[in-house]
Amino acid sequence: MPQIAQLGEFYSSQIFWLLIFFGITFFVVGRGMVPKVMDTVASRDKQIADDLKAAEAARAQADAEEAAWRARENANRAQAQGLIADARGKAAAATAQRLAVAQAGIDATIAGAETRIAEARRSAADEIETVAADATREIVSRVAGLSLDDAAVRGAVKENLVHG
């Protein structure tokens, strides 16, 4: 076969050019491009590591600020609760004082009303006795034709009113 016979003639020249192209490729890619790519990868890895470290520091600072804020918030809440309790106490005291003043006024009004009622009862009882005594004297004088003493009539009426 003639193709196999030509193999010896071109074999050495193909190996030569193969080595030349692989050498050029090795130096261009291996010595020129790969270090630049590796430097870029290393630079990115370093930047990512630095960014992660900065994010961790920022998170730690945010946690510290949140804890401080919570402490301030709890202190403010406690202070507000104290102010509310103080205001409630003052309001309760003021209300109790106003209620005491109102109760004193009501008690005075009730005492005055009870006094007026007692006076009205006495007056009504006296008036009833007077009317009953006059009616009794009139009845006795008309029915029996007798004239009775006013003190005796009042005594009999009072005794009957008391004992029924």
For each residue, the residues with C-beta under 8 A, 3 or more apart:
1: 4 5
2: 5 6
3: 6 7
4: 1 7
5: 1 2 8
6: 2 3 9 10
7: 3 4 10 11
8: 5 11
9: 6
10: 6 7 13 14
11: 7 8 14 15
12: 15 16
13: 10 16 17
14: 10 11 17 18
15: 11 12 18 19
16: 12 13 19 20
17: 13 14 20 21
18: 14 15 21 22
19: 15 16 22 23
20: 16 17 23 24
21: 17 18 24 25
22: 18 19 25 26
23: 19 20 26 27
24: 20 21 27 28
25: 21 22 28 29 30
26: 22 23 29 30 31
27: 23 24 30 31 32
28: 24 25 31 32 33
29: 25 26 32 33 34
30: 25 26 27 33 34
31: 26 27 28 34 35
32: 27 28 29 35 36
33: 28 29 30 36 37
34: 29 30 31 37 38
35: 31 32 38 39
36: 32 33 39 40
37: 33 34 40 41
38: 34 35 41 42
39: 35 36 42 43
40: 36 37 43 44
41: 37 38 44 45
42: 38 39 45 46
43: 39 40 46 47
44: 40 41 47 48
45: 41 42 48 49
46: 42 43 49 50
47: 43 44 50 51
48: 44 45 51 52
49: 45 46 52 53
50: 46 47 53 54
51: 47 48 54 55
52: 48 49 55 56
53: 49 50 56 57
54: 50 51 57 58
55: 51 52 58 59
56: 52 53 59 60
57: 53 54 60 61
58: 54 55 61 62
59: 55 56 62 63
60: 56 57 63 64
61: 57 58 64 65
62: 58 59 65 66
63: 59 60 66 67
64: 60 61 67 68
65: 61 62 68 69
66: 62 63 69 70
67: 63 64 70 71
68: 64 65 71 72
69: 65 66 72 73
70: 66 67 73 74
71: 67 68 74 75
72: 68 69 75 76
73: 69 70 76 77
74: 70 71 77 78
75: 71 72 78 79
76: 72 73 79 80
77: 73 74 80 81
78: 74 75 81 82
79: 75 76 82 83
80: 76 77 83 84
81: 77 78 84 85
82: 78 79 85 86
83: 79 80 86 87
84: 80 81 87 88
85: 81 82 88 89
86: 82 83 89 90
87: 83 84 90 91
88: 84 85 91 92
89: 85 86 92 93
90: 86 87 93 94
91: 87 88 94 95
92: 88 89 95 96
93: 89 90 96 97
94: 90 91 97 98
95: 91 92 98 99
96: 92 93 99 100
97: 93 94 100 101
98: 94 95 101 102
99: 95 96 102 103
100: 96 97 103 104
101: 97 98 104 105
102: 98 99 105 106
103: 99 100 106 107
104: 100 101 107 108
105: 101 102 108 109
106: 102 103 109 110
107: 103 104 110 111
108: 104 105 111 112
109: 105 106 112 113
110: 106 107 113 114
111: 107 108 114 115
112: 108 109 115 116
113: 109 110 116 117
114: 110 111 117 118
115: 111 112 118 119
116: 112 113 119 120
117: 113 114 120 121
118: 114 115 121 122
119: 115 116 122 123
120: 116 117 123 124
121: 117 118 124 125
122: 118 119 125 126
123: 119 120 126 127
124: 120 121 127 128
125: 121 122 128 129 161
126: 122 123 129 130
127: 123 124 130 131
128: 124 125 131 132 161
129: 125 126 132 133 154 157 158 161
130: 126 127 133 134
131: 127 128 134 135
132: 128 129 135 136 157 161
133: 129 130 136 137 150 153 154 157
134: 130 131 137 138
135: 131 132 138 139
136: 132 133 139 140 153 156 157
137: 133 134 140 141 148 150 153
138: 134 135 141 142
139: 135 136 142 143
140: 136 137 143 144 146 148 153
141: 137 138 144 145 146 147 148
142: 138 139 145
143: 139 140
144: 140 141
145: 141 142
146: 140 141
147: 141
148: 137 140 141 152 153
149: 152 153
150: 133 137 153 154
151: 154 155
152: 148 149 155 156
153: 133 136 137 140 148 149 150 156 157
154: 129 133 150 151 157 158
155: 151 152 158 159
156: 136 152 153 159 160
157: 129 132 133 136 153 154 160 161
158: 129 154 155 161 162
159: 155 156 162 163
160: 156 157 163 164
161: 125 128 129 132 157 158 164
162: 158 159
163: 159 160
164: 160 161
